[in-house]
Amino acid sequence: MSGDLEFFFRVRVDGYGRVSSIFWRDSMMKEDYNIYGDVTIFDTSYRTNRHFEQEFEASMTSEVTKCSVIGNMLLYEVRIEDNNNTTEQVTYIQNDETITCTCKCFEETGLLCYHAIRILHGNLVKRIPEKYILSRWTKFAKKEVWDKVEAQNMCLHMARKFYNLILKSHTNEQARKIMEDSYTANLLAIDALLSVESTEQIEDDMEQENSEKLNNNYFRPSSLNNQRKEQKKERTL
């Protein structure tokens, strides 16, 4: 862990010098805490998979009652067989595969409950809709965090380099002038590069917008009628 600038650990010993507890965290755990704000999570993939397995097994032993149909919205009651105390109401909208349950499991944990899984299965939904697969439970969950950590490490690395240059040059007038001239030149070069990229992005956006407008006007009924009239005039002439 020598390359991780945010790595930290603390060891506590008892009165006999024996290890009683160990705490450690790396930069990834720190960023997890900053994002989610409640706990530092070491590894949750096993618990997540186990939770889904338990909910899926429960859904297979549950019974369903269709209560009503309002347009594309279906209302159900789901319970474990012969156990009315487990009854929850589930609402399912077929158009966009939106599902809600009165148990509020998804809202609280980010994982679907067996009531919702049972209704999705009953409506022949073969894959869980993407909106119910939160990024925190996927293998890509920490990509954003890693990118942020790498950016922070790069900033610290470059800051140390420039700080060392400042320390070396601050007592020599000619060295300070080299530093100032270099800073000005680099700043102008970076501003020019960012300005070109920004201009290219604006031009691309404008080109895309004009292309969409042209397509919309071309396929508009009134535009088609005008084209037909022009073609008739040309044939008449």
VMD Tcl script that draws the C-alpha trace (Angstrom):
set ca {
  {0.00 0.00 0.00}
  {3.05 2.30 -0.22}
  {1.65 3.93 -3.37}
  {-1.63 4.91 -1.70}
  {-1.21 8.37 -0.17}
  {-4.47 8.04 1.76}
  {-3.70 4.69 3.37}
  {-4.05 4.78 7.16}
  {-3.98 2.20 9.93}
  {-4.11 2.11 13.71}
  {-3.35 -0.81 16.04}
  {-4.61 -1.00 19.61}
  {-2.96 -3.26 22.18}
  {-4.09 -4.38 25.61}
  {-2.21 -4.13 28.90}
  {-0.09 -7.15 28.00}
  {1.04 -5.72 24.67}
  {-1.19 -8.03 22.65}
  {-3.14 -6.76 19.64}
  {-6.74 -6.18 20.64}
  {-8.03 -4.37 17.54}
  {-6.84 -3.16 14.16}
  {-8.32 -0.39 12.02}
  {-7.22 0.37 8.49}
  {-8.58 2.13 5.44}
  {-7.29 3.04 2.00}
  {-8.21 5.86 -0.37}
  {-11.05 3.81 -1.89}
  {-12.71 3.32 1.49}
  {-12.38 7.01 2.26}
  {-14.08 7.97 -1.01}
  {-16.84 5.40 -0.35}
  {-17.49 7.08 2.97}
  {-17.53 10.54 1.37}
  {-20.06 9.37 -1.25}
  {-22.42 7.24 0.87}
  {-21.83 9.09 4.14}
  {-22.85 6.45 6.64}
  {-20.46 3.50 6.79}
  {-17.10 2.37 5.47}
  {-17.75 -0.74 3.39}
  {-14.99 -3.30 2.84}
  {-16.76 -5.77 0.54}
  {-20.50 -6.16 0.07}
  {-20.74 -8.30 -3.06}
  {-21.26 -11.56 -1.14}
  {-24.03 -10.09 1.02}
  {-25.68 -8.51 -2.01}
  {-25.75 -11.80 -3.91}
  {-27.00 -13.64 -0.85}
  {-29.76 -11.06 -0.30}
  {-31.01 -11.48 -3.87}
  {-30.92 -15.27 -3.57}
  {-33.04 -15.12 -0.42}
  {-35.55 -12.71 -1.98}
  {-35.78 -14.81 -5.14}
  {-36.38 -17.99 -3.13}
  {-39.09 -16.21 -1.14}
  {-40.75 -15.01 -4.35}
  {-41.07 -18.60 -5.54}
  {-43.03 -19.54 -2.40}
  {-45.33 -16.51 -2.45}
  {-48.89 -16.23 -3.71}
  {-50.34 -13.37 -5.71}
  {-53.77 -11.78 -5.88}
  {-54.57 -9.34 -8.68}
  {-56.67 -6.59 -7.12}
  {-57.41 -4.22 -9.98}
  {-56.34 -2.92 -13.39}
  {-56.29 0.81 -14.16}
  {-55.15 1.31 -17.73}
  {-51.57 0.03 -17.87}
  {-51.27 0.00 -14.07}
  {-51.77 -3.34 -12.33}
  {-52.37 -3.62 -8.59}
  {-51.44 -6.81 -6.70}
  {-51.21 -8.23 -3.23}
  {-48.27 -10.54 -2.55}
  {-47.75 -12.71 0.52}
  {-45.93 -15.82 1.65}
  {-48.27 -18.78 1.32}
  {-50.61 -19.15 4.32}
  {-49.13 -16.11 6.04}
  {-51.32 -13.02 5.76}
  {-48.96 -11.05 7.99}
  {-46.52 -10.83 5.08}
  {-49.01 -9.20 2.69}
  {-47.72 -6.20 0.74}
  {-49.30 -4.23 -2.10}
  {-47.39 -4.00 -5.38}
  {-48.08 -1.60 -8.25}
  {-46.75 -2.48 -11.70}
  {-46.91 -0.26 -14.81}
  {-46.44 -2.32 -17.96}
  {-45.40 0.47 -20.35}
  {-42.10 1.33 -18.65}
  {-41.81 -1.65 -16.28}
  {-42.11 0.55 -13.20}
  {-42.77 -1.36 -10.00}
  {-43.32 -0.18 -6.43}
  {-44.04 -2.05 -3.24}
  {-45.44 -0.90 0.09}
  {-42.59 -2.63 1.95}
  {-40.20 0.07 0.60}
  {-37.30 -2.39 0.42}
  {-35.88 -0.89 -2.79}
  {-36.12 2.68 -1.48}
  {-34.30 1.73 1.73}
  {-31.68 -0.75 0.52}
  {-31.48 -0.32 -3.26}
  {-32.46 -4.00 -3.73}
  {-35.77 -5.37 -4.98}
  {-37.95 -7.28 -2.53}
  {-39.47 -10.71 -3.22}
  {-42.90 -9.06 -3.70}
  {-41.60 -7.05 -6.67}
  {-39.57 -9.97 -8.05}
  {-42.67 -12.17 -7.96}
  {-44.72 -9.65 -9.97}
  {-41.96 -9.10 -12.53}
  {-41.67 -12.84 -12.97}
  {-45.44 -13.18 -13.31}
  {-45.49 -10.53 -16.05}
  {-42.83 -12.43 -18.04}
  {-40.09 -9.87 -17.40}
  {-36.96 -11.91 -18.08}
  {-34.40 -9.32 -16.97}
  {-34.55 -6.93 -14.05}
  {-35.04 -3.41 -15.51}
  {-31.83 -1.37 -15.56}
  {-33.30 1.33 -13.31}
  {-33.54 -1.23 -10.50}
  {-29.86 -2.24 -10.77}
  {-28.03 0.50 -8.91}
  {-24.42 1.10 -9.90}
  {-23.29 0.49 -6.33}
  {-24.13 -3.22 -6.73}
  {-22.29 -3.69 -10.04}
  {-18.64 -4.34 -10.82}
  {-18.43 -0.78 -12.16}
  {-19.48 0.74 -8.82}
  {-16.05 2.06 -7.92}
  {-14.88 3.24 -11.34}
  {-15.91 6.83 -10.63}
  {-14.21 6.67 -7.25}
  {-10.98 5.30 -8.73}
  {-10.97 8.02 -11.40}
  {-11.35 10.65 -8.69}
  {-8.57 9.11 -6.58}
  {-6.22 8.98 -9.58}
  {-6.94 12.64 -10.36}
  {-6.25 13.62 -6.76}
  {-3.01 11.65 -6.71}
  {-1.92 13.32 -9.94}
  {-2.65 16.78 -8.47}
  {-0.64 15.99 -5.34}
  {2.22 14.59 -7.42}
  {2.41 17.68 -9.65}
  {2.00 20.05 -6.69}
  {5.02 18.47 -4.98}
  {7.10 18.81 -8.13}
  {6.31 22.50 -8.56}
  {6.77 23.14 -4.85}
  {10.27 21.67 -5.07}
  {11.02 23.98 -8.01}
  {9.83 26.98 -5.99}
  {12.04 26.01 -3.05}
  {15.06 25.67 -5.34}
  {14.48 28.94 -7.20}
  {13.23 31.36 -4.57}
  {16.72 32.55 -3.53}
  {18.00 33.13 -7.07}
  {16.61 36.00 -9.15}
  {17.42 34.41 -12.51}
  {15.89 31.11 -11.41}
  {12.73 32.91 -10.26}
  {12.48 34.62 -13.65}
  {12.76 31.23 -15.39}
  {9.94 29.93 -13.18}
  {7.71 32.94 -13.87}
  {8.33 32.88 -17.64}
  {7.72 29.14 -17.74}
  {4.48 29.54 -15.78}
  {3.21 32.28 -18.11}
  {4.08 30.29 -21.24}
  {2.47 27.11 -19.92}
  {-0.65 28.98 -18.81}
  {-1.10 30.54 -22.27}
  {-0.56 27.17 -23.98}
  {-3.10 25.42 -21.74}
  {-5.69 28.21 -22.20}
  {-5.24 28.01 -25.97}
  {-5.66 24.23 -25.95}
  {-8.81 24.38 -23.80}
  {-10.22 27.19 -25.94}
  {-9.78 25.15 -29.15}
  {-11.44 22.10 -27.57}
  {-14.33 24.24 -26.30}
  {-14.80 25.84 -29.72}
  {-14.78 22.45 -31.46}
  {-17.38 21.15 -29.01}
  {-19.63 24.17 -29.63}
  {-19.30 23.75 -33.40}
  {-20.14 20.06 -33.14}
  {-23.22 20.84 -31.03}
  {-24.38 23.52 -33.48}
  {-23.86 21.21 -36.44}
  {-25.86 18.49 -34.74}
  {-28.64 20.92 -33.88}
  {-28.82 22.29 -37.45}
  {-28.87 18.76 -38.84}
  {-31.79 17.83 -36.60}
  {-33.69 20.99 -37.60}
  {-33.08 20.27 -41.27}
  {-34.35 16.72 -40.91}
  {-37.43 17.88 -39.00}
  {-38.27 20.50 -41.63}
  {-37.70 18.11 -44.50}
  {-40.01 15.46 -43.15}
  {-42.69 17.91 -42.00}
  {-45.96 17.48 -43.99}
  {-46.09 21.15 -45.03}
  {-42.54 20.94 -46.33}
  {-43.38 17.83 -48.35}
  {-46.42 19.58 -49.82}
  {-44.30 22.55 -50.86}
  {-41.82 20.22 -52.54}
  {-44.61 18.51 -54.49}
  {-45.95 21.92 -55.64}
  {-42.51 22.97 -56.86}
  {-42.14 19.71 -58.75}
  {-45.54 20.23 -60.45}
  {-44.55 23.77 -61.49}
  {-41.35 22.48 -63.03}
  {-43.24 19.82 -65.01}
  {-45.79 22.42 -66.19}
  {-43.05 24.74 -67.42}
}
mol new
graphics top color blue
foreach p $ca { graphics top sphere $p radius 0.5 }
foreach p [lrange $ca 0 end-1] q [lrange $ca 1 end] { graphics top cylinder $p $q radius 0.2 }
display resetview
